[in-house]
Amino acid sequence: MQNSQMQALSPKELNYIADSISNEEMLIKQCAATASISTHSAIQQALNQYARSHEQHLNTLIQTLHQHQNLAPSQSH
């Protein structure tokens, strides 16, 4: 989808994305921390895979914000 076809995100949508970004960051940290203390290699591998998956989700959310950034109303100072 091209930027000319996108609509600006609503404040509610922006808040949802911000909350989702925070959640993904928390999940990445929790998976990494738990993997680092686990003594079972299969559990470490699974947690590291979950962390990578959450990193992909985080990147998608950030890319979405960047794609819509130029559609946001400018703020006057």
Summary of the structure (lengths in Angstrom):
residues: 77
radius of gyration: 16.8
end to end distance: 31.7
largest distance: 55.0
contacts: 168
relative contact order: 0.18
helix: 77%
strand: 0%
